[in-house]
């Protein structure tokens, strides 16, 4: 293998290594940027979800007075007249449900029995309503009702002339919160229980994606194709104040245009790097060819002299730097050998 070829291979290898390191660095930087994007996306969605829940709770909290100031209801609770409670509560429920404030209303007597339930439930007081009754303070948050349906709930005690006579609970289906969440985030969303059962899916998202729930209660982001469009799918764990996992909000955001642009940029970057690599090797070979030409001339001169041609002029030319000194020494050596040969011939 010639010296020229060895140098070409050496420098080509160096160029390939440098280019590979650069591409690896770009991929690593892209991965870090992707992780930061996912983290920011999850934090943003988590903030929007909390805002939606708080707005729903605030609407219900503002309507506490509809029951706490209803003397018919609280007086009837004091007398344990559940029929009268039901008549007045039914009118209140119709008004609040029609205005979109609540979807459920349960009123409990101080004995814990149901005095009125918009869903016809007969389960004694429990959960958030019992906490509000026992602790005599307003409690709010997410809870499950009926067959595991997730509800935004607000519970509060009821008094008549300063005496505790019962408790009430407002409930709002999670579907409404999901609808507002999708409007705020420009996404499609559903709610799925920890076991994987979808309990709220206003936009039929479950029909279009493979839901991937995390093994832990950590939020996550993954990519999915929906109708041949690239989407970011985020999974947010929803917990009670005590840390009990209620389920996950799964939302999908169309990012097809940005995805295609990013993909095109990556392919372009790869193509440009490959072309630059090939051109670098070609230019390197050309430069080495020019740079090593004097060395080839020196080798030819030595071969000519070794073959007995003491009159060779191959070393003559316009040389610079170290090659000029080398050629000068070759010329001097040729001249001395020529003189010695002439002396010996005499």
MINUBA-64297 format. One line per field, with one value per residue (C-alpha): residue number from 0; x, y, z. Coordinates in nm, 3 decimals, padded with zeros to 5 digits. Example, Ala and Ser with C-alpha at 12.3 -4.5 7.8 and 13.67 -1.06 7.14 Angstrom:
<sites>
seq <- c(0:1) $
c1 <- c(01.230:01.367) $
c2 <- c(-00.450:-00.106) $
c3 <- c(00.780:00.714) $
</sites>
This chain:
<sites>
seq <- c(0:1:2:3:4:5:6:7:8:9:10:11:12:13:14:15:16:17:18:19:20:21:22:23:24:25:26:27:28:29:30:31:32:33:34:35:36:37:38:39:40:41:42:43:44:45:46:47:48:49:50:51:52:53:54:55:56:57:58:59:60:61:62:63:64:65:66:67:68:69:70:71:72:73:74:75:76:77:78:79:80:81:82:83:84:85:86:87:88:89:90:91:92:93:94:95:96:97:98:99:100:101:102:103:104:105:106:107:108:109:110:111:112:113:114:115:116:117:118:119:120:121:122:123:124:125:126:127:128:129:130:131:132:133:134:135:136:137:138:139:140:141:142:143:144:145:146:147:148:149:150:151:152:153:154:155:156:157:158:159:160:161:162:163:164:165:166:167:168:169:170:171:172:173:174:175:176:177:178:179:180:181:182:183:184:185:186:187:188:189:190:191:192:193:194:195:196:197:198:199:200:201:202:203:204:205:206:207:208:209:210:211:212:213:214:215:216:217:218:219:220:221:222:223:224:225:226:227:228:229:230:231:232:233:234:235:236:237:238:239:240:241:242:243:244:245:246:247:248:249:250:251:252:253:254:255:256:257:258:259:260:261:262:263:264:265:266:267:268:269:270:271:272:273:274:275:276:277:278:279:280:281:282:283:284:285:286:287:288:289:290:291:292:293:294:295:296:297:298:299:300:301:302:303:304:305:306:307:308:309:310:311:312:313:314:315:316:317:318:319:320:321:322:323:324:325:326:327:328:329:330:331:332:333:334:335:336:337:338:339:340:341:342:343:344:345) $
c1 <- c(00.000:00.146:00.212:-00.040:-00.313:-00.223:-00.246:-00.575:-00.715:-00.579:-00.725:-01.048:-01.088:-01.031:-01.292:-01.544:-01.484:-01.527:-01.843:-01.981:-01.910:-02.083:-02.389:-02.392:-02.373:-02.662:-02.869:-02.789:-02.879:-03.201:-03.286:-03.229:-03.444:-03.715:-03.707:-03.735:-04.022:-04.205:-04.152:-04.279:-04.575:-04.673:-04.634:-04.843:-05.119:-05.110:-05.156:-05.448:-05.614:-05.582:-05.722:-06.024:-06.092:-06.060:-06.300:-06.554:-06.521:-06.546:-06.873:-07.018:-06.879:-07.046:-07.379:-07.357:-07.602:-07.866:-07.894:-07.747:-07.993:-08.288:-08.486:-08.730:-08.454:-08.261:-08.580:-08.715:-08.384:-08.420:-08.765:-08.644:-08.915:-08.738:-09.035:-09.035:-08.656:-08.696:-08.955:-08.738:-08.411:-08.560:-08.629:-08.278:-08.124:-08.319:-08.205:-07.837:-07.818:-07.989:-07.733:-07.452:-07.323:-07.389:-07.488:-07.557:-07.707:-07.719:-07.853:-07.800:-07.976:-07.777:-07.847:-07.648:-07.950:-08.022:-08.280:-08.260:-08.056:-08.084:-07.949:-08.190:-07.898:-07.977:-07.623:-07.573:-07.341:-06.976:-06.654:-06.625:-06.977:-06.912:-06.586:-06.768:-07.033:-06.791:-06.540:-06.808:-06.616:-06.630:-06.451:-06.388:-06.199:-06.230:-06.431:-06.600:-06.975:-07.202:-07.016:-06.676:-06.761:-06.525:-06.692:-06.574:-06.737:-06.804:-06.948:-07.053:-07.245:-07.599:-07.716:-08.049:-08.028:-07.664:-07.719:-07.580:-07.872:-07.707:-07.474:-07.500:-07.286:-07.267:-07.121:-07.004:-06.925:-06.567:-06.687:-06.742:-06.393:-06.249:-06.436:-06.297:-05.950:-05.950:-06.060:-05.779:-05.508:-05.638:-05.627:-05.850:-05.882:-06.034:-06.032:-05.928:-05.930:-05.610:-05.736:-05.760:-06.137:-06.231:-06.505:-06.516:-06.434:-06.634:-06.437:-06.405:-06.028:-05.999:-06.106:-05.801:-05.507:-05.347:-05.358:-05.027:-05.059:-04.741:-04.639:-04.609:-04.804:-04.562:-04.678:-04.547:-04.550:-04.534:-04.599:-04.889:-05.035:-05.400:-05.551:-05.199:-05.119:-04.844:-04.969:-04.811:-05.002:-04.969:-05.078:-05.150:-05.216:-05.512:-05.500:-05.703:-05.559:-05.453:-05.257:-05.508:-05.487:-05.824:-05.712:-05.540:-05.625:-05.498:-05.478:-05.357:-05.232:-05.183:-04.819:-04.797:-04.670:-04.394:-04.306:-04.268:-04.059:-03.832:-03.799:-03.715:-03.454:-03.293:-03.284:-03.141:-02.879:-02.784:-02.764:-02.555:-02.320:-02.281:-02.212:-01.966:-01.793:-01.754:-01.634:-01.386:-01.237:-01.215:-01.053:-00.820:-00.708:-00.647:-00.452:-00.242:-00.178:-00.037:00.148:00.312:00.414:00.765:00.809:00.726:00.978:01.243:01.174:01.202:01.533:01.673:01.559:01.721:02.048:02.031:01.986:02.304:02.148:02.364:02.242:01.874:01.716:01.395:01.480:01.487:01.178:01.011:01.012:00.933:00.999:01.140:01.098:01.321:01.593:01.542:01.571:01.879:02.046:01.953:02.105:02.420:02.440:02.398:02.672:02.918:02.847:02.895:03.230:03.348:03.253:03.447:03.756:03.737:03.708:04.035) $
c2 <- c(00.000:00.334:00.617:00.833:00.573:00.524:00.895:00.917:00.631:00.785:01.129:00.983:00.781:01.094:01.283:00.999:00.985:01.362:01.355:01.063:01.244:01.554:01.355:01.175:01.508:01.639:01.331:01.363:01.732:01.648:01.384:01.633:01.889:01.625:01.537:01.905:01.946:01.646:01.772:02.119:01.967:01.757:02.049:02.266:02.007:01.940:02.311:02.331:02.029:02.173:02.503:02.328:02.135:02.447:02.639:02.358:02.348:02.727:02.724:02.470:02.645:02.966:02.782:02.656:02.925:02.763:02.499:02.658:02.950:02.737:02.741:02.483:02.228:02.286:02.313:01.993:01.820:01.936:01.776:01.474:01.544:01.389:01.427:01.804:01.809:01.626:01.870:02.175:02.004:01.884:02.243:02.350:02.060:02.140:02.501:02.423:02.132:02.333:02.610:02.352:02.396:02.042:01.698:01.536:01.648:01.440:01.558:01.359:01.383:01.399:01.028:00.961:00.851:00.989:01.267:01.341:01.205:01.322:00.984:00.793:00.654:00.515:00.463:00.617:00.911:00.835:00.961:01.333:01.408:01.228:01.416:01.745:01.642:01.509:01.793:02.057:02.216:02.229:01.949:01.935:01.724:01.427:01.125:00.820:00.770:00.491:00.234:00.397:00.712:00.997:01.312:01.653:01.689:01.959:01.863:02.097:02.082:02.218:02.409:02.522:02.798:02.714:02.342:02.078:01.905:01.729:01.759:01.811:01.706:01.857:01.651:01.734:01.464:01.449:01.475:01.848:01.898:01.694:01.908:02.229:02.075:01.984:02.338:02.492:02.258:02.203:01.826:01.520:01.362:01.074:00.943:00.588:00.398:00.233:-00.105:00.032:00.087:00.407:00.585:00.919:00.967:01.257:01.255:00.876:00.898:00.539:00.411:00.568:00.505:00.227:00.355:00.297:00.341:00.378:00.109:00.372:00.687:00.899:01.109:01.020:01.126:00.900:00.928:00.776:00.780:00.886:00.880:00.891:01.203:01.222:01.302:01.355:01.151:01.261:01.054:01.241:01.047:01.179:01.130:01.223:01.450:01.139:01.006:00.742:00.688:00.747:00.708:00.886:01.170:01.068:01.348:01.353:01.662:01.676:01.763:01.630:01.950:02.006:01.636:01.643:01.960:01.811:01.489:01.680:01.885:01.570:01.402:01.719:01.738:01.376:01.426:01.743:01.568:01.271:01.496:01.705:01.386:01.258:01.598:01.620:01.283:01.382:01.716:01.545:01.298:01.579:01.788:01.491:01.409:01.758:01.765:01.426:01.482:01.605:01.292:01.079:01.278:01.221:00.847:00.841:01.030:00.780:00.490:00.645:00.698:00.348:00.216:00.396:00.700:00.975:01.228:01.223:01.564:01.445:01.631:01.970:02.191:02.466:02.322:02.491:02.433:02.101:01.947:02.219:02.126:01.755:01.806:02.024:01.747:01.490:01.713:01.753:01.377:01.314:01.564:01.407:01.057:01.181:01.337:01.023:00.809:01.033:01.015:00.637:00.614:00.806) $
c3 <- c(00.000:-00.104:00.141:-00.039:00.002:00.366:00.435:00.249:00.459:00.779:00.723:00.582:00.902:01.109:00.907:00.945:01.322:01.358:01.145:01.347:01.673:01.538:01.434:01.769:01.949:01.740:01.821:02.191:02.187:02.004:02.264:02.547:02.368:02.321:02.692:02.787:02.543:02.689:03.043:02.954:02.771:03.073:03.313:03.082:03.053:03.428:03.491:03.247:03.406:03.756:03.630:03.477:03.797:04.011:03.785:03.809:04.187:04.215:04.020:04.262:04.570:04.458:04.463:04.823:04.922:04.702:04.976:05.288:05.259:05.158:05.482:05.352:05.303:05.625:05.834:05.680:05.757:06.117:06.126:05.925:05.668:05.369:05.137:05.185:05.140:04.810:04.676:04.735:04.639:04.310:04.204:04.305:04.116:03.800:03.810:03.873:03.629:03.355:03.399:03.377:03.731:03.857:03.731:04.069:04.398:04.714:05.048:05.367:05.699:06.022:06.066:05.749:05.547:05.202:05.215:04.842:04.552:04.193:04.081:04.307:04.506:04.850:04.975:05.321:05.365:05.303:05.152:05.098:05.222:05.551:05.594:05.541:05.795:06.058:06.027:05.959:05.677:05.299:05.117:04.745:04.494:04.264:04.369:04.224:04.217:04.109:03.902:03.939:03.742:03.815:03.943:04.057:04.395:04.651:04.989:05.269:05.598:05.636:05.942:06.081:06.341:06.405:06.453:06.218:06.045:05.751:05.456:05.082:04.790:04.444:04.163:03.812:03.555:03.435:03.073:03.112:03.251:02.964:02.711:02.863:02.886:02.516:02.428:02.634:02.505:02.149:02.201:02.209:02.552:02.746:03.101:03.172:03.500:03.633:03.512:03.157:03.133:02.949:03.145:02.961:02.595:02.446:02.118:02.070:02.101:02.226:01.883:01.718:01.952:02.150:02.507:02.686:03.061:03.271:03.517:03.789:03.867:03.666:03.371:03.027:02.663:02.358:01.985:01.794:01.445:01.426:01.077:00.929:01.129:01.390:01.743:02.082:02.340:02.703:03.001:03.326:03.648:03.847:04.222:04.526:04.793:04.984:04.684:04.574:04.197:04.032:03.673:03.386:03.151:02.808:02.553:02.193:02.012:01.637:01.567:01.213:01.049:01.305:01.294:00.916:00.931:01.198:01.003:00.685:00.870:01.011:00.670:00.516:00.789:00.730:00.353:00.387:00.630:00.395:00.094:00.295:00.408:00.051:-00.074:00.214:00.120:-00.249:-00.166:00.081:-00.183:-00.431:-00.178:-00.071:-00.436:-00.494:-00.162:-00.210:-00.574:-00.474:-00.263:-00.566:-00.770:-00.503:-00.507:-00.889:-00.871:-00.623:-00.841:-01.149:-00.962:-00.821:-01.174:-01.281:-01.447:-01.300:-01.555:-01.445:-01.408:-01.243:-00.925:-01.097:-01.063:-00.861:-00.509:-00.182:00.183:00.297:-00.048:-00.198:00.054:-00.022:-00.396:-00.349:-00.147:-00.412:-00.679:-00.469:-00.416:-00.789:-00.873:-00.625:-00.752:-01.106:-01.018:-00.836:-01.133:-01.371:-01.145:-01.128:-01.506:-01.548) $
</sites>
